[in-house]
Amino acid sequence: MYYDVLITIKGAITVEEKVFPMTLEGKKKLEDEIHELKTVKRKEVVERIKIARGFGDLSENSEYDAAKDEQAFVEGRITTLENMVRNAEIIDSSDSANDIVSIGKTITFKELPKGDDETYTIVGSAEADPFKGLISNDSPIAKALLGHKVNEEVSVPTPSGEVNVRIVDIKA
């Protein structure tokens, strides 16, 4: 679930900005990454470029090319993260009912008929990390579960067909 916000400047230009729902913790992690990129990584890349320039002819200098590519990546990442932070919508899971699946809550569900329990926290796409149990609110699983309650059976679309799950627990 993301939101598009239309911003009109002097009634002439309309720019569409994506709003990034995220937890306060997720926003803090993005801000920390921006700080690390600006204060540490930028300096490292500038130093690599400086050293590579010392090797001579820049037209055949692979170290220089690699450092410039890394610099472009770092600057692009900073821009992306700053946009996410600027357009962050902080989701507080305590704002919604404790028994309803929503962003910021940890959900345990069981694949039917005899699957094991699986536990995930639903977060905004900017902070999703499935390997850490953080799934995006835009993922098929989260989309299917959002708004449901404990003991409800939910059909989740997957590439190989529908999978039925039962919500076992919801924690804020």
C-alpha positions as a printed Julia matrix, in Angstrom:
172×3 Matrix{Float64}:
  0.0     0.0     0.0
  1.75    3.14   -1.15
  0.26    6.5    -1.8
  0.8     8.88   -4.68
  0.7    12.54   -3.8
  0.27   15.16   -6.49
  2.09   18.4    -5.86
  1.15   21.44   -7.92
  3.64   24.25   -8.19
  2.04   27.6    -9.1
 -0.77   25.68  -10.78
  1.38   24.8   -13.79
  3.61   21.82  -13.1
  2.36   18.63  -11.5
  4.91   16.27  -10.0
  3.98   12.88   -8.65
  5.79   11.95   -5.44
  5.61    8.47   -3.99
  4.98    8.32   -0.26
  6.95    5.6     1.52
  5.17    4.07    4.5
  7.69    2.9     7.09
  8.23    2.41   10.76
 10.16    4.96   12.79
 12.93    2.36   13.15
 13.04    1.9     9.36
 13.36    5.66    8.81
 16.17    5.81   11.36
 18.05    3.03    9.5
 17.75    4.94    6.23
 19.0     8.13    7.91
 21.95    6.19    9.37
 22.79    4.81    5.92
 22.68    8.32    4.42
 25.02    9.56    7.15
 27.43    6.65    6.53
 27.41    7.24    2.77
 28.0    10.98    3.13
 30.62   10.94    5.86
 32.55    7.74    5.18
 31.87    6.24    1.78
 32.07    9.53   -0.15
 35.49   10.26    1.34
 36.73    6.75    0.53
 35.63    7.06   -3.1
 37.17   10.52   -3.48
 40.45    9.12   -2.14
 40.29    6.19   -4.6
 39.74    8.64   -7.48
 42.67   10.76   -6.3
 44.96    7.7    -6.15
 43.77    6.43   -9.53
 44.48    9.82  -11.14
 48.06    9.41  -10.01
 48.42    6.33  -12.22
 48.51    8.53  -15.33
 46.47    8.34  -18.53
 42.81    8.36  -17.49
 41.6     6.98  -20.84
 43.07    3.55  -20.06
 42.85    3.64  -16.27
 40.5     0.91  -15.02
 40.99    1.91  -11.37
 39.82    5.43  -12.2
 36.8     4.11  -14.14
 35.84    1.78  -11.3
 36.15    4.57   -8.71
 34.03    6.92  -10.85
 31.39    4.18  -11.24
 31.36    3.69   -7.48
 31.05    7.43   -6.96
 28.01    7.5    -9.27
 26.47    4.59   -7.35
 27.04    6.26   -3.97
 25.57    9.57   -5.12
 22.57    7.8    -6.66
 21.98    5.84   -3.48
 22.15    9.02   -1.39
 19.58   10.69   -3.66
 17.25    7.67   -3.5
 17.48    7.4     0.28
 16.98   11.13    0.82
 13.84   10.97   -1.34
 12.52    8.04    0.72
 13.19    9.84    4.01
 11.72   13.12    2.73
  8.54   11.33    1.62
  8.32    8.94    4.57
  4.98    8.34    6.21
  5.63    6.96    9.67
  3.35    4.04   10.44
  2.65    3.39   14.1
  1.2    -0.1    14.5
 -0.38    0.94   17.79
 -2.67    3.3    15.84
 -4.67    0.33   14.51
 -6.61   -2.33   16.37
 -4.37   -4.95   17.96
 -6.26   -7.81   16.36
 -6.06   -6.6    12.74
 -3.11   -7.17   10.38
 -1.52   -3.84    9.44
  1.86   -2.34    8.58
  4.28   -2.54   11.49
  2.75   -5.67   13.01
  4.34   -9.09   13.28
  2.13  -11.8    11.86
  2.37  -15.55   12.39
  0.46  -17.73    9.94
  0.29  -21.38    8.98
 -0.05  -22.72    5.46
 -3.04  -25.02    5.27
 -3.61  -27.85    5.71
 -0.4   -28.9     7.54
  2.25  -26.24    7.06
  4.69  -24.92    9.63
  4.18  -21.56   11.33
  5.84  -18.64    9.53
  6.37  -15.25   11.14
  6.94  -11.95    9.34
  6.73   -8.28   10.16
  4.93   -6.21    7.55
  6.86   -3.03    6.77
  6.97   -0.44    4.01
  8.83   -1.36    0.82
 11.74    0.93    1.76
 12.69   -1.24    4.74
 11.72   -4.72    3.53
 14.26   -7.5     4.05
 12.71  -10.98    3.71
 15.88  -12.65    5.05
 15.3   -10.8     8.32
 11.57  -11.54    8.36
 10.56   -8.07    7.13
  8.17   -8.25    4.18
  6.95   -5.35    2.09
  3.36   -4.21    2.36
  3.4    -4.45   -1.46
  4.23   -8.18   -1.43
  1.47  -10.65   -2.37
  1.53  -12.22    1.12
  1.18   -8.89    2.93
 -1.47   -7.58    0.52
 -3.53  -10.71    1.13
 -3.13  -10.58    4.94
 -3.7    -6.85    5.51
 -6.99   -6.13    7.27
 -7.58   -9.71    8.45
 -7.76  -11.07   12.01
 -6.45  -14.03   14.02
 -7.96  -17.4    13.01
 -9.12  -16.08    9.63
 -8.22  -18.12    6.57
 -6.75  -16.1     3.74
 -6.01  -17.03    0.15
 -2.56  -15.83   -0.96
 -1.76  -15.64   -4.69
  1.58  -17.22   -5.66
  3.18  -17.89   -9.05
  2.24  -21.56   -8.69
 -1.37  -20.85   -7.67
 -3.38  -19.89   -4.61
 -2.14  -20.92   -1.16
 -4.47  -20.88    1.84
 -3.13  -19.77    5.2
 -4.6   -19.28    8.67
 -3.5   -16.3    10.76
 -2.23  -17.67   14.08
 -1.03  -14.53   15.87
 -0.72  -10.75   15.47
  1.68   -8.66   17.57
  2.16   -4.91   17.56
